[in-house]
């Protein structure tokens, strides 16, 4: 009986000590940091967005237009982007963010061209990202003239076949480069509303994309640890670039954009574990 009481006392003391250590450390088990926003574009210009390049609200539309038009006519070689201005915490000690974003957009052709250019991108980039030099046309406002974008995740809805692209319209998951790491075909739907949802699960390290246009559904995914690509703090944005010729320069309109991310620390760090082990 004496031995049993001694063991109970020791276990009770260890439990109390563990509780004190966790209580004294930052973000021990339950603390989380979340970011979320919703933009429904109906002609108003949100003040919480950073506008870059040619992104604007045209008088003949209620939507956000990412590439330049004049009286509805697309201007070739136009690049436009918007970023949610506030930085988002992607990584902290013992934690990564999971995120989800939904975008509704329309890519149309003012000339009824069958191959309008070039497409829309959702991207996650280092804080302070700007439009790279040489990012017109197929570089979609994200990649420089060599096709690179260091530390940038991009999900491209690419409606024009450039030399480095697969030979079809596609949704691509891109990791720092204009060459997609995984793609799925994405045919037709010029002038239709497209609804896309993009997820990243920190626990499984899987990026998944689902899109709906008319009655058709499209999916593509990639297993990749984004902590190897992205910095601790990021900004999220939308980008588009029109084709370099008048005949195939597309119009890129964004109807709505929703985003949410949550960073949860639910692991005890190595330093904390070492302290516990010494009890």
N, C-alpha and C positions, 0 to 999 in steps of 0.2 A: 504493500500500500504506500509506503514511504517513497519507493522508487517511482510509482505511478504519479504521485503528487509532484515529485521533482520534475518529471517529464512534462506534465501539464503546465508547470510554472515556466519551464524553459520555452515551451512552444508559445505560451501566452506572451512572454517577453519578446520573443522573436517577431511575433505578429505585430505587437505594438511598435517595435523598432522599424519594421517594414512600412507600416502606415505613416510613421513620422517622416521617414526618408522620402516617400512618395509625395507626401503633403508639402514638403519643403522644396521640391523640385518643380521646375516650370513644365507645364503641359504633360503631366504625368500619364494619366489614363484617359480622361474624358474630355479634356479641353479641345475645342475645334475652332477653326477659322473658316468662315464661309464667305463667298462673294456671289451675288446674283444680280441680274438686271434683265429688263425686258424693254425692247424698243419696237413699237408699232409705228411704222412710218406713214403718216398721213399729212405730209406737207410741213409739219413743224420740225424745226432743227434742234435736236437735243443738245444741250450745253455740256453734257457729260461725255461727249464724243470728241476725239481729235480728228479733224478733217485734213487729209493730205492730197496733194495733186488736184485732180479735176472733180472730185466727189462734190455733189451739189444737189439741191432740190429744185428741179425745173418747174417753170410755171405751168407747163402742160401736163403735169403728173403729180400725184400725191405721194409718190414713193421716193426713197433715196436713190439717186442715180450715181453710180460709181464712175462712169466714163462720160466724157463731154459730148453733148449734142447741141445743135443750133437749129431751132424750129423743128425739132424731131429728127434732124439729120445727124448721124454719128460722125464724129471727127476721128479720123484714123490716127493711130499712135497715141491715143489718150490713156492715161493711167490715173486711177483714183483709189483712195483707201480711206477707211475710218477705223479708228482704234478706240476701245473703251479706255478713257484717259487714266483712270485709277489703276495702279499696279495691282497684280494678283499674286499672292504668295503660293508658289508651286511646291516648294520644298523647304522643310525645316528639320531640325534634329529628330531623327526617328520617325519622320512622317513625309508622305507625298500627297499631292492633291489628286482626287478624282474629279472629272468634270464632264458636263454634258452641255451641248449647244444645239439649238434648232434654228434653222434659217429657212425663210420662204423667199424665193426670188423668181425673176423672169428674165431670161435672155431672149432678145428679139432682134429681128433684122429689119432695118428701115427700107432695104431694097428687095426684100423677099429672097435674098440669097440663100442657097441651100447649105452653104458652109460659112455662116457668120463666125467672126473671131472676136475674142479668143476664149473668155471664160471668167468664172468667179472662184475666189479662194477664201476659205477660212484659215487663219493662221495664228500661231502662238509664237511670240518673238521676245527677245530681250527688251527690257524697258528702254524707251527712247528710240525705238526702231523708226527709220525713215525710208522713203522710196529709194531703192538702189539705182545708181546710174545704169542705164542699159536695160531697164526692166520692162520696156514696152513690148507689145505684141505677146508672143508665146511665153515670155517670162512673167506675165500676169501680175506685174507690180510687186513681185516678191523676190525674184532672183536677179542677180546682176548679169552683166553681159556674158559671163562665163557659165551661167546657169547654176550658181551657188548661192546659198543663203545660210551662212553658219548659224547654228543654234536656233533654227526655225523649224517648227512643225507646220506643214501646210496640207490641207485637204482641198484638192482642186477639182472643180467641176468644169472640165476642159472640153469645149465643143469644136475645137479646131486641131487638125493633125499637123503638128510641127515635126521636123526631122527626128527629134529625140523622143517623140511620143509613140505609143502604140498606134497602129493604123486604123484607129476608130475613136470616136468620141468616148470619153471615159471619166470615171471618178478615180482619182489617184490619191494614195497616201504617200506623202513626200517628206523625207527626213534630210533637211539641209541641202537639197538638190532638186532641180527641175525634173530629174529622172525619177519616176515613181517607184517606190519599193513594193507596192502591190496595187493592182488596178482591177476594175470591172467595167465592162462595156456599158455605155449610157447613151443610147441612140435616140434620135428624134427629139421631140418636145421643145423645139424652138417656138417661142411665143406662149408656151404654157407655164403655169405656175408650178414650180418644183418645190417640194418640201423635203428638207434634209435634216437628219439628226446625227450628231457625232458624239461618241462617248469615249472616254478613257477611264479604265478602272485601274487604280493604283495597285490593288491586291493581285490582279491577274496579269497586269502589264499588257492589256489588250486595247488597241485602238479599233473602234468599229464605226462604220458609216452605213446609214440606211437612207435611201431617197425614194420618193414617190413622185411620179409624173403621170397624170392621167390614171389609167388603170394598171400601169407598170410599176414594179418595185425592183430596187437594186440594192445589193449589199456587198460590202468588201470590208475586210478586217486585216489586222497585222498585230502580231505579238512583238512588242518592243518596249524596253524600259526607257521611258522618256527622261528619267533622271540622268541618262547618259548624254542627252541632247540639250535639254533646257536648263537655264540658270535658276537660281532660287526664286527670283521674282520675274514675272513676265507681264506682257500685255497681250490682249487678244484683239483680233481685227478681221475686217473683210476687205478684200482687194479685187480689182478687175482691171483688165487692159483690153482695149479694142484693137482690131486688126490694123495692119500698116497700110492697107489699101482702102479707098473709099467704098469700093464695091462690097467688101466683106466685113466692114467695121460694125460690130454688134452694139446693141444697147443693153446695158446691164443695170437692172432695177432690183432693189431689195425692198421687200414688202414688210418683213418683220425679222427680228433677231432676238433670241432668248439665250441666256447663258447662266450656268450655275456651277460653282466648284466648292469643294469642301476638303479642307486639310485637317485630318484627325491624327493625333499622336496617341497610339494605343500600345506602344512598345516601351519597355524599360531600356534605357541606353546601357552600353557596356560599362560605363562608369558607375551607373546606379546599380547594375547587377553585381559589380565587384564589391560595392559597399554592403550590399545585402549578404553576399557570401561571407563577409567577415563577421557577421553577427554571431 
